[in-house]
Amino acid sequence: MNATRSTSGAARTVSPGGFTCGRPAVMRRTIDSAHRQTHVDESIVLDGAHREATGDLLLTRFPNVSRVPSPATALAANRNSGIRQATGEWILLLDDDTDLDPSFVQRALVQATTRGRRHVFHAAMREGDSIVLPNAIGYLGFLTRATPVRWYPAAVSIQACFFAKSLFALVGFDEAMVFGYEEIDFACRAAWAGYPAWPVPDCVNVDLAPDRGSTPYKVTTNFDANRIYMRFKHLWWIHQRRLDALLFVWVALLHVGAAQTLHRGPASAVRHTLRTCTQFSRTVRTYRTHQRRSPTGAR
Protein backbone atom coordinates (compact mmCIF):
# COMPACT_ATOMS: atom_id res chain seq x y z
CA MET A 1 0.00 0.00 0.00
CA ASN A 2 1.12 3.50 -0.33
CA ALA A 3 0.18 6.95 0.74
CA THR A 4 0.27 10.37 -0.80
CA ARG A 5 0.44 13.96 0.34
CA SER A 6 0.44 17.28 -1.47
CA THR A 7 2.22 20.37 -0.26
CA SER A 8 1.40 24.06 0.07
CA GLY A 9 -1.63 23.41 2.24
CA ALA A 10 -3.37 21.14 -0.28
CA ALA A 11 -5.12 17.92 0.73
CA ARG A 12 -3.02 15.09 2.05
CA THR A 13 -3.82 11.69 0.55
CA VAL A 14 -3.04 8.31 2.07
CA SER A 15 -3.30 5.02 0.20
CA PRO A 16 -3.15 1.71 2.05
CA GLY A 17 -3.28 -1.21 -0.41
CA GLY A 18 -5.71 -4.07 0.17
CA PHE A 19 -3.52 -7.07 1.01
CA THR A 20 -0.47 -9.08 0.02
CA CYS A 21 -0.47 -12.67 -1.24
CA GLY A 22 3.19 -13.52 -0.95
CA ARG A 23 3.95 -12.31 -4.49
CA PRO A 24 6.89 -9.92 -4.03
CA ALA A 25 7.60 -9.53 -7.74
CA VAL A 26 4.01 -8.47 -8.40
CA MET A 27 3.84 -6.28 -5.30
CA ARG A 28 7.06 -4.50 -6.29
CA ARG A 29 5.42 -3.31 -9.51
CA THR A 30 2.36 -2.17 -7.55
CA ILE A 31 4.40 -0.11 -5.07
CA ASP A 32 6.55 1.32 -7.87
CA SER A 33 3.43 2.42 -9.75
CA ALA A 34 2.00 3.98 -6.60
CA HIS A 35 5.19 5.90 -5.89
CA ARG A 36 5.09 7.32 -9.42
CA GLN A 37 1.83 9.07 -8.55
CA THR A 38 1.81 12.73 -7.58
CA HIS A 39 1.58 13.66 -3.88
CA VAL A 40 3.06 10.39 -2.56
CA ASP A 41 4.19 10.72 1.05
CA GLU A 42 3.27 7.73 3.25
CA SER A 43 3.10 4.01 2.52
CA ILE A 44 1.53 1.05 4.33
CA VAL A 45 1.49 -2.64 3.38
CA LEU A 46 -0.98 -4.96 5.08
CA ASP A 47 0.69 -8.35 4.94
CA GLY A 48 -1.94 -11.08 4.89
CA ALA A 49 0.38 -13.77 3.55
CA HIS A 50 3.17 -13.48 6.17
CA ARG A 51 5.87 -14.48 3.70
CA GLU A 52 9.53 -13.78 4.45
CA ALA A 53 10.01 -12.61 0.87
CA THR A 54 7.57 -9.75 1.46
CA GLY A 55 9.58 -8.47 4.41
CA ASP A 56 12.85 -8.83 2.49
CA LEU A 57 11.44 -6.82 -0.43
CA LEU A 58 10.30 -3.99 1.81
CA LEU A 59 13.58 -3.87 3.72
CA THR A 60 15.79 -3.81 0.63
CA ARG A 61 13.76 -1.82 -1.90
CA PHE A 62 11.12 0.10 0.08
CA PRO A 63 12.58 0.82 3.54
CA ASN A 64 10.15 3.71 4.12
CA VAL A 65 7.08 1.53 3.61
CA SER A 66 5.37 0.37 6.81
CA ARG A 67 4.54 -3.33 7.04
CA VAL A 68 1.56 -4.32 9.17
CA PRO A 69 1.02 -8.08 9.64
CA SER A 70 -2.64 -9.00 9.24
CA PRO A 71 -4.70 -12.18 9.55
CA ALA A 72 -4.79 -14.05 6.24
CA THR A 73 -8.43 -15.00 6.74
CA ALA A 74 -9.92 -11.53 7.01
CA LEU A 75 -9.49 -9.31 3.96
CA ALA A 76 -12.29 -6.95 4.96
CA ALA A 77 -10.76 -6.57 8.44
CA ASN A 78 -7.34 -5.94 6.86
CA ARG A 79 -8.71 -3.10 4.76
CA ASN A 80 -10.42 -1.54 7.77
CA SER A 81 -7.18 -1.82 9.73
CA GLY A 82 -5.20 -0.09 7.00
CA ILE A 83 -7.68 2.76 6.63
CA ARG A 84 -7.83 3.17 10.40
CA GLN A 85 -4.04 3.52 10.63
CA ALA A 86 -3.76 5.95 7.72
CA THR A 87 -3.19 9.51 8.91
CA GLY A 88 -4.15 11.56 5.87
CA GLU A 89 -7.27 13.14 4.47
CA TRP A 90 -7.53 10.88 1.41
CA ILE A 91 -7.32 7.11 0.99
CA LEU A 92 -5.98 5.26 -2.06
CA LEU A 93 -6.89 1.61 -1.56
CA LEU A 94 -4.85 -0.90 -3.57
CA ASP A 95 -4.53 -4.62 -4.08
CA ASP A 96 -0.98 -5.94 -4.39
CA ASP A 97 -1.43 -6.81 -8.07
CA THR A 98 -2.36 -3.42 -9.51
CA ASP A 99 -0.27 -1.31 -11.88
CA LEU A 100 -1.69 2.19 -11.55
CA ASP A 101 -2.17 4.54 -14.46
CA PRO A 102 0.54 7.20 -13.95
CA SER A 103 -2.07 9.98 -13.68
CA PHE A 104 -4.70 8.17 -11.58
CA VAL A 105 -4.29 10.10 -8.32
CA GLN A 106 -3.83 13.45 -10.05
CA ARG A 107 -6.95 12.96 -12.18
CA ALA A 108 -8.92 11.68 -9.18
CA LEU A 109 -8.06 14.85 -7.26
CA VAL A 110 -9.19 16.93 -10.24
CA GLN A 111 -12.49 15.02 -10.21
CA ALA A 112 -12.79 15.62 -6.49
CA THR A 113 -12.44 19.34 -7.13
CA THR A 114 -14.90 19.50 -10.01
CA ARG A 115 -17.42 16.82 -8.97
CA GLY A 116 -17.10 17.16 -5.21
CA ARG A 117 -15.14 15.15 -2.69
CA ARG A 118 -18.12 12.99 -1.67
CA HIS A 119 -17.40 10.25 -4.24
CA VAL A 120 -15.51 6.97 -4.45
CA PHE A 121 -13.24 7.42 -7.46
CA HIS A 122 -12.02 4.47 -9.50
CA ALA A 123 -10.90 3.66 -13.04
CA ALA A 124 -11.28 1.00 -15.69
CA MET A 125 -9.13 -2.11 -15.19
CA ARG A 126 -7.26 -3.97 -17.91
CA GLU A 127 -7.59 -7.69 -17.20
CA GLY A 128 -5.64 -9.63 -19.82
CA ASP A 129 -7.03 -8.55 -23.18
CA SER A 130 -10.17 -6.98 -21.73
CA ILE A 131 -10.87 -3.58 -20.20
CA VAL A 132 -13.44 -3.78 -17.42
CA LEU A 133 -15.46 -1.07 -15.70
CA PRO A 134 -17.75 -2.45 -12.97
CA ASN A 135 -21.49 -2.29 -13.56
CA ALA A 136 -24.43 -2.21 -11.21
CA ILE A 137 -25.78 -5.47 -9.85
CA GLY A 138 -29.02 -7.23 -10.63
CA TYR A 139 -31.63 -8.82 -8.39
CA LEU A 140 -29.53 -11.89 -7.53
CA GLY A 141 -26.44 -9.81 -6.76
CA PHE A 142 -24.41 -10.50 -9.89
CA LEU A 143 -22.60 -7.69 -11.74
CA THR A 144 -24.77 -8.07 -14.81
CA ARG A 145 -26.49 -4.75 -15.42
CA ALA A 146 -24.92 -2.21 -17.76
CA THR A 147 -26.31 0.75 -15.80
CA PRO A 148 -27.38 1.26 -12.18
CA VAL A 149 -30.94 0.45 -11.22
CA ARG A 150 -33.05 2.42 -8.78
CA TRP A 151 -32.14 0.41 -5.68
CA TYR A 152 -28.52 -0.40 -6.60
CA PRO A 153 -25.79 2.10 -7.50
CA ALA A 154 -22.70 1.37 -9.57
CA ALA A 155 -19.94 -0.78 -8.12
CA VAL A 156 -16.25 0.17 -8.01
CA SER A 157 -13.01 -1.53 -8.93
CA ILE A 158 -11.67 -2.09 -5.42
CA GLN A 159 -8.22 -2.96 -6.78
CA ALA A 160 -7.60 0.79 -6.95
CA CYS A 161 -10.09 3.26 -5.54
CA PHE A 162 -9.71 6.72 -4.05
CA PHE A 163 -11.92 8.40 -1.47
CA ALA A 164 -11.90 10.88 1.40
CA LYS A 165 -11.18 9.31 4.77
CA SER A 166 -14.29 11.05 6.08
CA LEU A 167 -16.26 8.26 4.36
CA PHE A 168 -14.80 5.77 6.84
CA ALA A 169 -16.66 7.51 9.66
CA LEU A 170 -19.88 6.41 7.91
CA VAL A 171 -19.00 3.18 6.10
CA GLY A 172 -16.33 0.52 6.51
CA PHE A 173 -15.82 -2.93 5.05
CA ASP A 174 -18.15 -5.56 6.48
CA GLU A 175 -15.81 -7.90 8.37
CA ALA A 176 -18.45 -10.62 8.48
CA MET A 177 -17.89 -11.20 4.75
CA VAL A 178 -14.15 -12.02 5.01
CA PHE A 179 -13.63 -12.20 1.23
CA GLY A 180 -15.90 -12.06 -1.81
CA TYR A 181 -18.45 -9.34 -2.65
CA GLU A 182 -17.20 -7.17 0.20
CA GLU A 183 -16.13 -4.51 -2.32
CA ILE A 184 -19.58 -4.43 -3.95
CA ASP A 185 -21.18 -4.16 -0.53
CA PHE A 186 -18.82 -1.30 0.37
CA ALA A 187 -19.57 0.60 -2.85
CA CYS A 188 -23.33 0.25 -2.40
CA ARG A 189 -23.31 1.41 1.22
CA ALA A 190 -20.93 4.26 0.35
CA ALA A 191 -23.38 5.46 -2.33
CA TRP A 192 -26.31 5.25 0.07
CA ALA A 193 -24.23 7.29 2.54
CA GLY A 194 -23.80 10.02 -0.09
CA TYR A 195 -20.50 8.88 -1.69
CA PRO A 196 -21.44 7.39 -5.10
CA ALA A 197 -18.88 5.71 -7.32
CA TRP A 198 -17.41 7.85 -10.08
CA PRO A 199 -14.99 6.61 -12.79
CA VAL A 200 -11.89 8.72 -13.40
CA PRO A 201 -11.82 9.49 -17.15
CA ASP A 202 -8.88 8.69 -19.40
CA CYS A 203 -7.34 6.28 -16.87
CA VAL A 204 -6.83 2.53 -17.18
CA ASN A 205 -5.18 0.60 -14.35
CA VAL A 206 -3.75 -2.87 -15.05
CA ASP A 207 -4.50 -6.09 -13.19
CA LEU A 208 -1.12 -7.83 -12.93
CA ALA A 209 -2.54 -11.21 -11.85
CA PRO A 210 -5.99 -11.65 -13.42
CA ASP A 211 -6.13 -15.38 -12.66
CA ARG A 212 -6.06 -14.76 -8.86
CA GLY A 213 -4.39 -18.13 -8.49
CA SER A 214 -2.50 -17.41 -5.26
CA THR A 215 -5.09 -15.44 -3.31
CA PRO A 216 -5.11 -16.98 0.19
CA TYR A 217 -8.62 -15.81 1.08
CA LYS A 218 -10.44 -17.90 -1.52
CA VAL A 219 -9.69 -21.27 0.05
CA THR A 220 -12.67 -21.25 2.41
CA THR A 221 -14.90 -18.78 0.59
CA ASN A 222 -18.42 -19.59 -0.57
CA PHE A 223 -19.17 -16.77 -2.99
CA ASP A 224 -22.83 -17.72 -3.30
CA ALA A 225 -23.26 -17.36 0.46
CA ASN A 226 -21.57 -13.95 0.45
CA ARG A 227 -23.67 -12.74 -2.46
CA ILE A 228 -26.92 -13.86 -0.85
CA TYR A 229 -25.90 -12.43 2.50
CA MET A 230 -25.04 -9.07 0.92
CA ARG A 231 -28.42 -8.69 -0.78
CA PHE A 232 -30.29 -9.96 2.29
CA LYS A 233 -28.47 -7.49 4.54
CA HIS A 234 -29.27 -4.57 2.27
CA LEU A 235 -32.95 -5.48 2.06
CA TRP A 236 -33.46 -6.48 5.69
CA TRP A 237 -31.40 -3.96 7.64
CA ILE A 238 -30.68 -1.03 5.35
CA HIS A 239 -33.90 -0.71 3.35
CA GLN A 240 -36.13 -2.34 5.98
CA ARG A 241 -37.87 -4.44 3.31
CA ARG A 242 -38.24 -7.56 5.44
CA LEU A 243 -40.66 -9.51 3.25
CA ASP A 244 -38.55 -8.79 0.15
CA ALA A 245 -35.46 -9.98 2.05
CA LEU A 246 -37.02 -13.33 2.97
CA LEU A 247 -38.37 -13.82 -0.55
CA PHE A 248 -34.97 -13.03 -2.01
CA VAL A 249 -33.21 -15.69 0.12
CA TRP A 250 -35.71 -18.31 -1.02
CA VAL A 251 -35.33 -17.36 -4.71
CA ALA A 252 -31.53 -17.11 -4.47
CA LEU A 253 -31.16 -20.55 -2.87
CA LEU A 254 -33.41 -22.07 -5.53
CA HIS A 255 -31.17 -20.45 -8.15
CA VAL A 256 -28.01 -21.82 -6.48
CA GLY A 257 -29.48 -25.32 -6.39
CA ALA A 258 -30.66 -25.18 -9.99
CA ALA A 259 -27.32 -23.86 -11.25
CA GLN A 260 -25.39 -26.56 -9.38
CA THR A 261 -27.75 -29.27 -10.63
CA LEU A 262 -27.23 -28.11 -14.21
CA HIS A 263 -23.46 -27.96 -14.01
CA ARG A 264 -22.50 -30.63 -11.45
CA GLY A 265 -25.51 -32.86 -10.84
CA PRO A 266 -28.14 -33.25 -8.10
CA ALA A 267 -25.85 -34.67 -5.39
CA SER A 268 -23.38 -31.81 -5.72
CA ALA A 269 -26.28 -29.32 -5.78
CA VAL A 270 -27.62 -30.60 -2.45
CA ARG A 271 -24.20 -30.42 -0.79
CA HIS A 272 -23.39 -26.97 -2.13
CA THR A 273 -26.81 -25.54 -1.24
CA LEU A 274 -26.51 -26.87 2.33
CA ARG A 275 -23.03 -25.37 2.66
CA THR A 276 -24.34 -22.09 1.28
CA CYS A 277 -27.19 -22.05 3.82
CA THR A 278 -24.78 -22.82 6.66
CA GLN A 279 -22.30 -20.09 5.75
CA PHE A 280 -25.10 -17.61 5.06
CA SER A 281 -26.56 -18.23 8.54
CA ARG A 282 -23.12 -18.00 10.16
CA THR A 283 -22.37 -14.73 8.36
CA VAL A 284 -25.67 -13.19 9.44
CA ARG A 285 -24.89 -14.06 13.07
CA THR A 286 -21.39 -12.59 12.73
CA TYR A 287 -22.82 -9.44 11.17
CA ARG A 288 -25.19 -8.93 14.11
CA THR A 289 -22.19 -9.16 16.44
CA HIS A 290 -20.26 -6.64 14.33
CA GLN A 291 -23.25 -4.30 14.39
CA ARG A 292 -22.69 -3.87 18.09
CA ARG A 293 -18.90 -3.59 17.86
CA SER A 294 -18.26 -1.72 14.58
CA PRO A 295 -21.20 0.32 13.27
CA THR A 296 -19.32 1.70 10.24
CA GLY A 297 -18.48 -1.79 9.00
CA ALA A 298 -22.02 -3.00 9.44
CA ARG A 299 -23.99 -0.12 7.96
N, C-alpha and C positions, 0 to 999 in steps of 0.2 A: 504494500500500500504506500501511498505517498501523500504528501500534503503540500499545499501551495499558499503563498502569501504575496500580496502586492504591497508596494511601498507608497509613500507620500499620502498616508491617511486613507488609502483605498481599502476595500474589503479584503480581509484575510481569508484564504480558502484552505481547507484541510481535506486530504483525500485518503482515508484508510481503505485499502483493497479488501476484497471479500474474504479470501482464505488462500492457503497454500496447499498443494497436493504433492509435495515432495518432488517437484519438477524444477530444479534450479535453473536449467538452461532456458526453459520457458519463462520463468519468473524474472530472470535477468532482463529479457527483452521487454517485459511489462514495466519493470521499474525504470529502465532506460527511457522508454517512451513517455512515462510519467514525468521524469525529470527534464524532458525536452519541452514540456509545457511552460507557458509563462506563469509567473507568480509562485513557482515551487519554493517551499520553505521547510516543511516538516514532513517526515515520512514514518509510516507505521506498517508493519507486516504482522498479520495475525496468522500464526503458524498452527494450522490444524493437522498437519501431517507429522510433525515432530521428527523430521529427518535431519541427520547431522549435516548433510550436504547443504540444507537451507541455511543453517547457522554459519557454515564455512563461507558460503557465497556472500552473506551480509557482512561478515567480518573482513573479507578480503576486498570486495568490490564496492560495498555500500556501507561503510562504517558508521555513517550518520543516520542510518535507518534503524528505527526501534523495532525490535522483535518481541512480540507478545505471544507466548505459548497459549494455545486454546484447545478445548476439547474437540477431538476429531468427529464427534457424533452430534455436533450442535452448530450447524452453519448459521442459523438465524441468531443464536446467542452470540456467536463470534462477531457477526456484523454489528449487533447492538453494543458489544464490548468495545469494538474499534471506534464507533461513533461517539460513545460515551467518553473515551479517553482523548479524543481529538479536541484541540484547544481553540480552533479557529471558528470563523463565522460561516464558512462554507465547507461542505463535504463533497469529496470526489470518491465515490465508492467503486472499487475495482475488483475483478477476479484476477487470479495470478496468470491467466492465459490471454490477456488482452493487450494488443498493440494499439495504442491510442493514436488517432489522427493528430498530427502536430499542432493543429489549431483548435482542438476540442475545447479546452478550458477557456481560451480567449473568446471563442465564439459563444460559448455558454454564458460567459459574463456579459457579453454584448446583448444576448437575448434577455438576460436578467434585468438589464437596464431598460430595454425597449418594451419587453412584455410584462415585466414585473418579477420580483424575486420569488413570489409564491408559486413556483413551478418545480417539477422534477424534470431536469433537462437530460436528454439522452440522444444518441445518434444511431444511425443505421449500422448494422454489424455485417461484415463480410465473413461468411462461413463457407469455406471451400470456394466453390464457384458461384455461390449465391450471395445476394445482398438482402438482409432481412431487417425489416422494421416491425416491431411487435404490433399486433392488432388488438382489438377488443375481444372479449371472450363471449361465447354463446351460453345458452341455458345450462348445458352440462359442464361448463367450466373450461372448455377447450379454447385455445387461441385460434378461432376459425372465422371470426367476422372481420370484414375488411375495414369497417368503420365502427366507432363506439355506438352502443345502443343506449337507450334512456337510463337503464339502471346499472350499466357498466361502462366506466371510462376506459380510455386506452391504457394498455400496459406499457412497461418500459423495458429496455434492455439493461438488466441489472449488472451486466458485466462491466459497464461503465456508465454511471449516472451521477448527476451533479445537482445538489440541492442545498438550501440554507439549513444550517444546523437547527434553526428555530423550529423546523418541521419535527425534529425528534422530540420536542416537548409535547407534541400532539400524537405522533404515530411512530412506532418502532416496528421491528420485525417480530412476528409472532413466533416465540420460541417453542411453542407446542408443535410446530410443523417440522422442525429439525432441518429438512431438506426437501425441496420439490414444491413448487407453486408458491413458495413464501415470497418471491419477488412480485408475482402477480397480485397476491394479497396486499403487499405493501403499497403497490402503485394504486390499487383501487381505494384503499383507506386513505392514502395521501390525497387523492383527488377529492374524496368526500370531505376531507378536512380543509379543502381550499387550496391544495397544491396539485393541480392536474399535470399530467405528463405533457412535455412539449419537446418535439425533436429539434435538435440543432441542425440548421440547414448547412449543406455543403460539407458535411463531415461523414466519414465512414471509418469506424474502428474495425480492427481485424481480430477475429477469434483465432488464436494460435493453436488451439487443440479442439477442433470441432467434434471429435469423436468422444470426448469426455471419458476416455478409457480408464484413467487412473484416479478419478474422483472418489475419495474415500467415503463420502456420505451416502453414496447410492447403494451400498451393500445391503442395508436393512430398510430401504425406502419402498413404500407402497404408494406409487404416485396416484393411483385411483383413490386411495383413502384420503390423501392430502387434498386432492381436487374436490372430492365430495365434502370433506370437512370445511374447506374454504367457502364454498357456496352456501353450505348450511349455516356457517357462522355469520355470513353477511346477511342472510335472510332472517335468521332467528334473533340475533343480538343487535345488529346494526340497524336493519330496516324494520325490525319488529313485525315481520310477516310470518307468524308462527305456522299457520296452516300451509303456506307456500313452502316453508322450510321442510316440514314433514313430508309433503308430497314430493318435493325434489329428491329427498333421500331415497324414497321408494322407487322413483323413476330411475335415478342414477344407478342404484344397485341392480335393477332389472337390466339396464344397459350394460353394466359390467359383466353380469352373468351371460347375457346374450353374446357379447363380443368374445368372451373367453370360449364359449361353446362353439362359436363359428371358427375360431382360429386354433383352439387346442383340444376341443372335445368336452363332453359333459362332466367327466370326473375332474378335470383340471378347473373347469368353471366353478364347480361347487367348492373346491379347496380355495381358489383365489377369492371368491365372493365372501367366504367365511373369514379369511384373513383380512380382507378389506373391511368387513364389519367390525372385527376385533380392533384393528388399528384405528378406525374411525372413532369408535367408542372411547378408546384410550386417549386419543388426541383431544376429544371434547372434554374429558375429565381433566386433562393437563391444562387445557385452555382456561377452564374455570378456576383452577389454582392460580394460573398466571394473571387472571383478571384481578385477583386480590393483591398480588405482589408487584405487578408491572403493568399499570393501566395503559401506558403508551404502546406496549407491544401487543396488547389485547384488543385495543380499539381500532 
